[in-house]
Amino acid sequence: MYVQIGYKKAKERYPGLMDEVMEKIRKGKSRHKKDRPCEFVWGISWCVSVEGFSGTEFKEMIEGKRPLPNGEEDPKTEEEAVEDYKHRCEASLQASAGRASWCSTSRIPDFPQEIADFVRRDFRSEKDEEARWNAMPAGKRDEELGKILGDLRKSPGFIELRMPDFGEL
């Protein structure tokens, strides 16, 4: 994931990481190696770790028969979602120019507000969609689900897995 923060904010909040990224650019072969830091687009790039599990465990989680891998339930509030994300998130400072981008090797030590804002927006959006879906009549739900699956089936790289019913394990 990525969010743009701009040169001034990057320099103010992460000067050491900015120096690290600029050193990486200067040592490389890019045509941007002589560009000044203010000429790059600066942002925060992040990823979230997800625990692995088997197909049977995945099916049980979808059906609500098994708790999430971390042993917890889905976050109930925005703040619980932010706290959950904090513990699983790794963020780096990123500079880009055109199609090229460079990330700091060192991680951002704190949890950036921009990521917390993203998590809150995503949580609200998910809750709104859940409420919309739950308010929909069953026939309309099936129709919408069929359309979504039809669109996905046309997408290159989409794989549809049909899970057999394993019964009681």
C-alpha positions as a Markdown table, in Angstrom:
| # | Residue | x | y | z |
|---|---|---|---|---|
| 1 | Met | 0.0 | 0.0 | 0.0 |
| 2 | Tyr | 1.1 | 3.5 | -0.5 |
| 3 | Val | 0.2 | 7.1 | 0.5 |
| 4 | Gln | 1.9 | 10.2 | -0.8 |
| 5 | Ile | 3.1 | 12.6 | 1.9 |
| 6 | Gly | 5.2 | 15.2 | 0.0 |
| 7 | Tyr | 8.7 | 16.4 | 0.2 |
| 8 | Lys | 8.3 | 18.8 | 3.2 |
| 9 | Lys | 6.6 | 16.3 | 5.4 |
| 10 | Ala | 9.1 | 13.5 | 4.5 |
| 11 | Lys | 12.0 | 15.8 | 5.3 |
| 12 | Glu | 10.5 | 17.1 | 8.5 |
| 13 | Arg | 9.5 | 13.7 | 9.9 |
| 14 | Tyr | 12.0 | 11.2 | 8.4 |
| 15 | Pro | 15.3 | 13.1 | 7.6 |
| 16 | Gly | 17.5 | 10.0 | 8.3 |
| 17 | Leu | 15.3 | 7.8 | 6.1 |
| 18 | Met | 15.3 | 10.4 | 3.4 |
| 19 | Asp | 19.1 | 10.5 | 3.5 |
| 20 | Glu | 19.2 | 6.7 | 3.2 |
| 21 | Val | 16.9 | 6.7 | 0.2 |
| 22 | Met | 19.0 | 9.5 | -1.5 |
| 23 | Glu | 22.2 | 7.6 | -0.9 |
| 24 | Lys | 20.7 | 4.5 | -2.5 |
| 25 | Ile | 19.7 | 6.7 | -5.5 |
| 26 | Arg | 23.1 | 8.3 | -5.8 |
| 27 | Lys | 24.9 | 4.9 | -5.7 |
| 28 | Gly | 22.7 | 3.4 | -8.4 |
| 29 | Lys | 22.6 | 3.8 | -12.1 |
| 30 | Ser | 19.4 | 5.7 | -12.4 |
| 31 | Arg | 19.2 | 8.8 | -14.6 |
| 32 | His | 17.8 | 10.5 | -11.5 |
| 33 | Lys | 20.9 | 10.1 | -9.4 |
| 34 | Lys | 21.8 | 13.8 | -9.7 |
| 35 | Asp | 18.2 | 15.0 | -8.9 |
| 36 | Arg | 17.6 | 16.9 | -5.7 |
| 37 | Pro | 15.4 | 15.4 | -3.0 |
| 38 | Cys | 12.7 | 18.0 | -3.6 |
| 39 | Glu | 12.4 | 16.8 | -7.2 |
| 40 | Phe | 11.1 | 13.3 | -6.1 |
| 41 | Val | 7.6 | 12.4 | -5.1 |
| 42 | Trp | 7.7 | 11.2 | -1.5 |
| 43 | Gly | 5.4 | 8.8 | 0.3 |
| 44 | Ile | 5.0 | 6.0 | 2.7 |
| 45 | Ser | 4.9 | 2.4 | 1.4 |
| 46 | Trp | 3.7 | -0.3 | 3.7 |
| 47 | Cys | 2.7 | -4.0 | 4.0 |
| 48 | Val | 0.8 | -6.0 | 6.5 |
| 49 | Ser | 1.7 | -9.5 | 7.6 |
| 50 | Val | -0.9 | -12.2 | 7.4 |
| 51 | Glu | -0.6 | -15.6 | 9.0 |
| 52 | Gly | -0.9 | -18.7 | 6.8 |
| 53 | Phe | -3.4 | -21.5 | 7.2 |
| 54 | Ser | -4.6 | -24.6 | 5.4 |
| 55 | Gly | -7.6 | -24.8 | 3.0 |
| 56 | Thr | -9.7 | -26.5 | 5.6 |
| 57 | Glu | -8.9 | -23.8 | 8.2 |
| 58 | Phe | -9.7 | -21.1 | 5.7 |
| 59 | Lys | -13.1 | -22.7 | 4.9 |
| 60 | Glu | -13.9 | -22.9 | 8.6 |
| 61 | Met | -12.9 | -19.2 | 9.1 |
| 62 | Ile | -15.2 | -18.2 | 6.2 |
| 63 | Glu | -18.0 | -20.2 | 7.8 |
| 64 | Gly | -17.3 | -18.6 | 11.2 |
| 65 | Lys | -16.5 | -22.0 | 12.8 |
| 66 | Arg | -12.9 | -21.1 | 13.6 |
| 67 | Pro | -11.4 | -17.9 | 15.0 |
| 68 | Leu | -9.0 | -15.7 | 13.0 |
| 69 | Pro | -5.4 | -17.0 | 13.0 |
| 70 | Asn | -4.3 | -14.5 | 15.6 |
| 71 | Gly | -6.9 | -15.9 | 18.0 |
| 72 | Glu | -9.0 | -12.7 | 18.0 |
| 73 | Glu | -12.3 | -11.8 | 16.5 |
| 74 | Asp | -12.6 | -9.1 | 13.8 |
| 75 | Pro | -12.1 | -5.6 | 15.2 |
| 76 | Lys | -15.3 | -4.2 | 16.4 |
| 77 | Thr | -14.3 | -0.5 | 16.4 |
| 78 | Glu | -12.1 | 1.7 | 14.3 |
| 79 | Glu | -9.6 | 2.0 | 17.1 |
| 80 | Glu | -9.4 | -1.8 | 17.5 |
| 81 | Ala | -8.7 | -2.0 | 13.7 |
| 82 | Val | -5.9 | 0.6 | 14.0 |
| 83 | Glu | -4.4 | -1.3 | 17.0 |
| 84 | Asp | -4.5 | -4.6 | 15.1 |
| 85 | Tyr | -2.9 | -3.0 | 12.0 |
| 86 | Lys | -0.1 | -1.4 | 14.2 |
| 87 | His | 1.2 | -4.8 | 15.3 |
| 88 | Arg | 1.2 | -6.3 | 11.8 |
| 89 | Cys | 2.4 | -3.3 | 9.7 |
| 90 | Glu | 5.9 | -2.5 | 8.3 |
| 91 | Ala | 6.3 | 0.9 | 6.7 |
| 92 | Ser | 9.2 | 2.5 | 4.7 |
| 93 | Leu | 9.8 | 5.9 | 3.1 |
| 94 | Gln | 9.6 | 5.9 | -0.6 |
| 95 | Ala | 10.8 | 8.3 | -3.3 |
| 96 | Ser | 9.6 | 8.1 | -6.9 |
| 97 | Ala | 10.4 | 9.7 | -10.2 |
| 98 | Gly | 8.4 | 8.6 | -13.2 |
| 99 | Arg | 8.1 | 4.8 | -13.2 |
| 100 | Ala | 11.1 | 4.4 | -10.8 |
| 101 | Ser | 10.8 | 4.2 | -7.1 |
| 102 | Trp | 13.2 | 3.6 | -4.2 |
| 103 | Cys | 12.4 | 2.6 | -0.6 |
| 104 | Ser | 14.3 | 3.0 | 2.6 |
| 105 | Thr | 15.8 | -0.3 | 3.9 |
| 106 | Ser | 15.2 | 0.9 | 7.4 |
| 107 | Arg | 11.6 | 0.9 | 8.6 |
| 108 | Ile | 9.6 | 3.9 | 9.8 |
| 109 | Pro | 9.9 | 3.6 | 13.6 |
| 110 | Asp | 6.5 | 5.0 | 14.5 |
| 111 | Phe | 3.0 | 4.2 | 13.1 |
| 112 | Pro | 2.3 | 7.0 | 10.6 |
| 113 | Gln | -1.0 | 8.9 | 11.0 |
| 114 | Glu | -1.6 | 8.5 | 7.3 |
| 115 | Ile | -1.8 | 4.7 | 7.7 |
| 116 | Ala | -4.1 | 5.0 | 10.7 |
| 117 | Asp | -6.4 | 7.3 | 8.7 |
| 118 | Phe | -6.4 | 4.8 | 5.8 |
| 119 | Val | -7.3 | 2.0 | 8.3 |
| 120 | Arg | -10.2 | 4.1 | 9.7 |
| 121 | Arg | -11.5 | 5.0 | 6.2 |
| 122 | Asp | -11.3 | 1.3 | 5.2 |
| 123 | Phe | -13.0 | 0.2 | 8.4 |
| 124 | Arg | -15.9 | 2.6 | 7.9 |
| 125 | Ser | -16.2 | 1.6 | 4.2 |
| 126 | Glu | -16.3 | -2.0 | 5.1 |
| 127 | Lys | -19.0 | -1.5 | 7.8 |
| 128 | Asp | -21.1 | 0.6 | 5.3 |
| 129 | Glu | -20.8 | -2.1 | 2.7 |
| 130 | Glu | -21.7 | -4.8 | 5.3 |
| 131 | Ala | -24.8 | -2.8 | 6.3 |
| 132 | Arg | -25.8 | -2.3 | 2.6 |
| 133 | Trp | -25.4 | -6.0 | 1.9 |
| 134 | Asn | -27.4 | -7.1 | 5.0 |
| 135 | Ala | -30.2 | -4.8 | 4.1 |
| 136 | Met | -30.5 | -6.3 | 0.6 |
| 137 | Pro | -33.1 | -9.0 | -0.1 |
| 138 | Ala | -31.7 | -12.5 | -0.6 |
| 139 | Gly | -32.6 | -12.6 | -4.3 |
| 140 | Lys | -30.9 | -9.3 | -5.0 |
| 141 | Arg | -27.8 | -10.5 | -3.1 |
| 142 | Asp | -27.6 | -13.6 | -5.3 |
| 143 | Glu | -28.0 | -11.5 | -8.4 |
| 144 | Glu | -25.2 | -9.1 | -7.3 |
| 145 | Leu | -22.9 | -12.0 | -6.3 |
| 146 | Gly | -23.5 | -13.6 | -9.6 |
| 147 | Lys | -22.5 | -10.4 | -11.5 |
| 148 | Ile | -19.4 | -10.0 | -9.4 |
| 149 | Leu | -18.3 | -13.6 | -9.9 |
| 150 | Gly | -19.1 | -13.3 | -13.7 |
| 151 | Asp | -16.8 | -10.2 | -13.9 |
| 152 | Leu | -14.1 | -12.0 | -11.9 |
| 153 | Arg | -14.2 | -15.1 | -14.1 |
| 154 | Lys | -13.4 | -12.9 | -17.1 |
| 155 | Ser | -10.3 | -11.5 | -15.4 |
| 156 | Pro | -6.9 | -12.9 | -16.3 |
| 157 | Gly | -5.3 | -14.7 | -13.4 |
| 158 | Phe | -8.5 | -15.2 | -11.5 |
| 159 | Ile | -8.7 | -18.7 | -10.0 |
| 160 | Glu | -12.0 | -20.0 | -8.7 |
| 161 | Leu | -11.6 | -22.7 | -6.0 |
| 162 | Arg | -14.6 | -24.9 | -5.2 |
| 163 | Met | -14.1 | -26.3 | -1.7 |
| 164 | Pro | -15.7 | -29.7 | -1.1 |
| 165 | Asp | -17.8 | -30.1 | 2.0 |
| 166 | Phe | -15.6 | -31.8 | 4.5 |
| 167 | Gly | -18.4 | -32.5 | 7.0 |
| 168 | Glu | -17.5 | -32.5 | 10.6 |
| 169 | Leu | -13.7 | -32.8 | 11.2 |
